[in-house]
Amino acid sequence: MPIEQSSPLKDGELLAAIDIGSNSFHMVVARYVLGQLRIVDRIKETVRLAEGLDGVGGLNQESIDRALECLSRFGQRIRTIPPQHVRAIATNTVRALKSPQIFLLPAEKALGHGIEVVAGREEARLIYLGVANGQPPREKRRLVIDIGGGSTEFIIGEGFEPLERESLQMGCVATTKRFFPNGELSKKRWKEAQTEITAEFQQFSTAYRERGWQEVFGSSGTIKAVGDICTEMKLTQNVITVAALKEVREQLLQFDKIDNIKLPGLPADRRPVIAGGLLILDAAFTELGIKRMHISDDALREGVLYDMIGRRSERDPREASIQALCARYAVDMPQADRVEKTALKLFDDVAEDWLLDGEEFRLLGWAARLHEMGLAIAHSQYHTHGAYLIEHSDAAGFSKTEQQFLAVLIRNQRRGFSNKSMQALPDRLAKSAQRCAILLRLAVLLHRSHERDAVPDPKLQVTGNNLKLKLEKAWLKAHPLTQSDLEAEQEYLETIDYVLTIA
């Protein structure tokens, strides 16, 4: 059963994308007009969140305070935009935290909106989407490189579709901190650092070279800064070449300390991290054999905007990912369809009383479709295996937060409820995830026998934590296993303070 699509965007509606990066925070507000985006506002603040990482998964309070002050200002700007038209994305620094919620809880409060954490490869997909829409694709395969504060993404794509996506744990802030911790520069140290950096490219560089490309684009702060330096030095115009990059590097290495760097076109807020960013770019040119790079003004935040348009249309990339996972793990699709249909019927019964929305409808449907994917590993504990698979899969279009939501539903589809799995979610999602898990449990239970015939018109009524499930008495009498399972389910639900009655 296909999942119901969200209502399409209307002309004139505003969208906002917030990129909580490791170096800078960005916000873009755009108006949707005739199928296109018209940018109406941009805000960028240098926060350097990655500077606060302590190497063991912690983040210092000074960095947190800078982030919260910035997010509160962003929050004022989006206050009048409908929440469903706003998407806030956190990247590498938040991914690196041992306990992300310690940062995310106050951050969401300051912003006044939920924040999703995305995996490196999903970040790469969104970057490519932004660049591809900003630079209309021609019949050429493209390599896109984005050097952020904490990670660098490499994408090969054709048209609007990425073909290869990689994310390396190196960015301008982290790399500067790693190789020039005392702020001292030298040609010897640069060469040693480049050798180490280049080695990290070897995990994918051969495959990328074999795949090939006809043009190269770079995006985000470091590459734009290098492009501006090249322009001011009259080396190139809106492109970076091997010769120009070499000249910029030589000029930078004339300085013995990062604080002393003065290059034409280099803004003051970029000076503290330009050495690490240039080092990564230099290594990328060398290891991937790049001769010429065009500069894109569009990046992750624009990609998020276009992705939001896709989610509100028939082009939701998440649907394709779910279909691919079903195929990969040989899901029994007739059974999945039966469970999905019943789960979504029960959802419709209770959505208003339980304050569940269209996005939760979609996530429940996808969880129902994937609920048996863990059988590809083993029948024993298949719900646990399935939860692990969805949480750790490379599922294009999904944030890590959304994958955790799906994992909670799949993990809790049977037997006892797992408090540990629920704790991985932000508090704002915990109740809706628990309630969607209950709906999935009932749907799975009603279809345990894998019978082709539909369950005749089940109805669910709820008042708070009290549930009344109505089933045809004749059908229930003819299914004694279901009766037994429902009795057991009453006990399971009692452990989380829900009361189920069967009528």
Number of C-alpha atoms within 10 A of each C-alpha: 14 11 16 13 16 14 10 12 19 12 12 13 14 22 28 28 25 28 22 26 24 26 24 19 22 21 22 20 25 20 19 19 14 10 11 12 19 15 15 12 12 13 13 14 16 16 22 22 27 25 20 16 17 11 9 9 14 18 24 13 11 11 16 20 15 15 23 20 15 21 26 16 13 22 17 12 16 22 13 9 14 12 14 11 18 21 21 20 20 21 22 27 27 27 17 18 18 12 14 18 17 13 17 20 15 16 22 21 15 19 23 17 18 18 22 21 23 23 21 22 21 23 30 29 28 24 27 35 27 25 26 26 16 15 14 9 15 10 8 12 19 23 25 28 29 28 27 26 31 26 23 23 25 24 24 24 21 17 17 15 13 21 15 17 21 20 20 17 17 23 28 30 26 26 25 25 18 13 21 20 11 11 16 14 20 14 14 9 13 17 12 11 19 18 12 12 20 18 12 15 16 12 11 14 18 13 11 18 12 8 12 14 16 9 16 21 22 26 25 20 21 25 27 21 19 27 28 23 23 25 18 15 16 11 18 17 16 15 22 27 19 15 13 21 23 12 15 19 18 12 13 22 17 14 15 14 15 20 12 14 20 15 18 15 15 19 14 11 11 17 16 18 23 25 27 26 26 24 22 24 22 19 21 19 16 14 18 17 12 17 14 17 22 18 24 23 15 20 27 26 26 30 24 27 26 19 21 21 21 17 20 15 14 13 14 17 15 17 19 14 17 20 14 13 19 19 13 11 17 14 20 17 15 14 21 24 17 23 30 26 20 25 27 24 17 23 23 16 16 20 18 11 12 17 8 18 13 14 13 19 19 18 19 26 28 22 31 30 27 28 32 26 27 25 19 14 13 12 11 10 14 20 25 20 21 25 28 18 18 26 18 13 13 18 22 19 23 21 21 22 19 20 23 23 31 27 29 32 30 31 27 25 27 21 14 14 19 12 12 9 17 22 12 17 18 20 12 11 15 16 15 17 24 19 19 30 26 22 24 29 22 22 24 24 19 25 19 14 12 15 12 10 8 14 16 10 12 16 17 21 15 17 10 10 14 12 18 15 16 14 16 13 11 8 12 15 11 10 13 11 15 18 16 10 14 19 14 12 20 16 15 18 18 12 11 13 11 16 18 20 14 14 11
